[in-house]
Amino acid sequence: MTGPDLARLDGRQLTGITCARCGRRLGARARRHGPPVRDDRGREYQLWRCLEACVSR
């Protein structure tokens, strides 16, 4: 699975406050969006997404 381009995500999406796919605020029922990914500097991020109904913007 190919994840989103980390350079295009904002800080809220990288830290799991908003959905990595659509940018909506996440609630308690968020799901992991694949395995953790690393940026160019080696920092690891676990991306999160909305439930199944998430619509990528």
ROSE-4610 file (N, C-alpha, C; in Angstrom, 1 decimal, always signed):
// ROSE-4610
residu = [M/M/M/T/T/T/G/G/G/P/P/P/D/D/D/L/L/L/A/A/A/R/R/R/L/L/L/D/D/D/G/G/G/R/R/R/Q/Q/Q/L/L/L/T/T/T/G/G/G/I/I/I/T/T/T/C/C/C/A/A/A/R/R/R/C/C/C/G/G/G/R/R/R/R/R/R/L/L/L/G/G/G/A/A/A/R/R/R/A/A/A/R/R/R/R/R/R/H/H/H/G/G/G/P/P/P/P/P/P/V/V/V/R/R/R/D/D/D/D/D/D/R/R/R/G/G/G/R/R/R/E/E/E/Y/Y/Y/Q/Q/Q/L/L/L/W/W/W/R/R/R/C/C/C/L/L/L/E/E/E/A/A/A/C/C/C/V/V/V/S/S/S/R/R/R]
num = [1/1/1/2/2/2/3/3/3/4/4/4/5/5/5/6/6/6/7/7/7/8/8/8/9/9/9/10/10/10/11/11/11/12/12/12/13/13/13/14/14/14/15/15/15/16/16/16/17/17/17/18/18/18/19/19/19/20/20/20/21/21/21/22/22/22/23/23/23/24/24/24/25/25/25/26/26/26/27/27/27/28/28/28/29/29/29/30/30/30/31/31/31/32/32/32/33/33/33/34/34/34/35/35/35/36/36/36/37/37/37/38/38/38/39/39/39/40/40/40/41/41/41/42/42/42/43/43/43/44/44/44/45/45/45/46/46/46/47/47/47/48/48/48/49/49/49/50/50/50/51/51/51/52/52/52/53/53/53/54/54/54/55/55/55/56/56/56/57/57/57]
x = [+0.8/+0.0/+0.9/+0.6/+1.3/+0.5/+1.2/+0.6/+0.7/+0.1/+0.1/+1.5/+1.8/+3.1/+3.2/+4.2/+4.3/+4.5/+5.2/+5.4/+4.1/+3.1/+1.8/+0.9/+1.3/+0.4/+0.8/-0.2/+0.2/+0.5/+0.9/+1.3/+0.2/-1.1/-2.2/-2.4/-2.2/-2.3/-1.2/+0.0/+1.2/+1.1/+0.5/+0.4/-0.9/-1.8/-3.0/-4.2/-4.2/-5.3/-6.4/-5.9/-6.9/-6.6/-7.5/-7.4/-6.3/-5.4/-4.4/-4.9/-6.1/-6.7/-7.5/-8.4/-9.4/-9.2/-8.5/-8.2/-9.3/-10.3/-11.3/-10.8/-11.3/-10.9/-11.2/-10.3/-10.5/-11.2/-12.0/-12.6/-12.0/-12.6/-12.1/-12.2/-12.9/-13.1/-12.2/-11.1/-10.2/-9.5/-9.0/-8.2/-6.9/-5.9/-4.6/-4.6/-3.8/-3.7/-2.4/-2.3/-1.1/-0.1/+1.1/+2.2/+2.8/+3.6/+4.3/+5.2/+5.3/+6.1/+7.2/+8.3/+9.4/+9.5/+9.9/+10.1/+11.6/+12.0/+13.4/+14.4/+14.0/+15.0/+14.9/+14.2/+14.1/+13.1/+12.3/+11.3/+10.1/+9.6/+8.6/+7.2/+6.2/+4.9/+3.9/+2.9/+1.8/+0.6/+0.2/-0.9/-2.2/-3.2/-4.6/-5.6/-6.7/-7.8/-9.1/-10.1/-11.5/-12.0/-13.2/-13.8/-13.9/-14.5/-14.6/-15.2/-16.0/-16.7/-15.9/-14.6/-13.7/-13.6/-13.8/-13.7/-12.5/-11.5/-10.3/-10.6/-10.1/-10.3/-9.3]
y = [-1.2/+0.0/+1.2/+2.2/+3.4/+4.5/+5.1/+6.1/+7.5/+8.5/+9.8/+10.4/+11.4/+12.0/+12.9/+12.5/+13.2/+14.7/+15.1/+16.6/+17.3/+16.7/+17.4/+17.4/+16.7/+16.6/+17.7/+18.3/+19.3/+18.6/+19.4/+18.8/+18.1/+18.5/+17.9/+16.5/+16.3/+15.0/+14.1/+14.6/+13.8/+13.3/+14.1/+13.7/+13.0/+12.8/+12.0/+12.8/+14.1/+14.9/+15.0/+15.0/+15.0/+13.8/+13.4/+12.3/+12.6/+11.6/+11.7/+11.7/+11.3/+11.2/+12.5/+12.8/+13.9/+15.2/+15.1/+16.3/+16.5/+15.7/+15.8/+15.5/+16.2/+15.9/+14.5/+13.8/+12.4/+12.3/+11.2/+10.9/+9.7/+9.1/+7.9/+6.7/+6.7/+5.6/+5.6/+6.3/+6.4/+5.1/+4.9/+3.7/+4.0/+3.1/+3.3/+3.2/+4.0/+4.1/+3.5/+2.1/+1.4/+1.4/+0.8/+0.8/+2.1/+2.3/+3.6/+3.9/+5.2/+5.6/+6.6/+6.6/+7.5/+8.6/+9.8/+11.0/+11.0/+12.0/+12.1/+12.1/+12.6/+12.8/+11.6/+10.6/+9.4/+9.4/+10.4/+10.5/+9.6/+8.8/+7.8/+8.4/+8.2/+8.7/+7.6/+7.5/+6.5/+7.4/+7.2/+8.0/+7.3/+8.2/+7.8/+8.3/+7.6/+8.0/+7.8/+8.4/+8.2/+6.8/+6.6/+5.2/+4.9/+3.8/+3.4/+4.4/+5.3/+6.3/+7.5/+7.4/+8.5/+8.8/+10.1/+10.4/+11.3/+10.9/+11.6/+12.9/+14.0/+15.4/+15.7]
z = [+0.0/+0.0/+0.0/-0.8/-0.9/-0.1/+0.8/+1.6/+1.0/+1.6/+1.1/+1.1/+0.3/+0.2/+1.5/+2.4/+3.6/+3.5/+2.4/+2.2/+2.0/+1.6/+1.4/+2.6/+3.7/+4.9/+5.8/+6.5/+7.5/+8.9/+9.9/+11.1/+11.9/+11.7/+12.3/+11.8/+10.5/+9.8/+10.2/+10.3/+10.7/+12.2/+13.0/+14.5/+14.8/+13.9/+14.2/+14.7/+14.6/+15.0/+14.0/+12.7/+11.6/+10.7/+9.9/+8.9/+7.9/+7.7/+6.7/+5.2/+5.0/+3.7/+3.4/+4.3/+4.0/+4.8/+5.9/+6.8/+7.8/+7.9/+8.9/+10.3/+11.3/+12.7/+13.1/+13.7/+14.1/+15.4/+15.6/+16.8/+17.5/+18.4/+19.1/+18.2/+17.1/+16.3/+15.0/+15.1/+13.9/+13.7/+12.5/+12.2/+11.7/+11.9/+11.4/+9.9/+9.3/+7.8/+7.4/+7.4/+7.1/+8.1/+7.8/+8.8/+9.0/+10.0/+10.2/+9.0/+8.7/+7.6/+8.1/+7.3/+7.7/+6.7/+7.2/+6.3/+5.9/+5.1/+4.6/+5.7/+6.9/+8.0/+8.9/+8.6/+9.4/+10.6/+10.7/+11.7/+11.3/+12.3/+12.0/+12.4/+11.5/+11.8/+11.6/+12.5/+12.3/+11.8/+10.6/+10.0/+10.4/+10.5/+10.9/+9.9/+9.8/+8.9/+9.5/+8.9/+9.3/+9.2/+9.5/+9.3/+7.8/+7.5/+6.1/+5.2/+5.7/+4.8/+4.5/+4.8/+4.5/+3.0/+2.6/+1.2/+1.1/+0.3/+0.1/-0.7/-0.2/-0.8/-1.8]
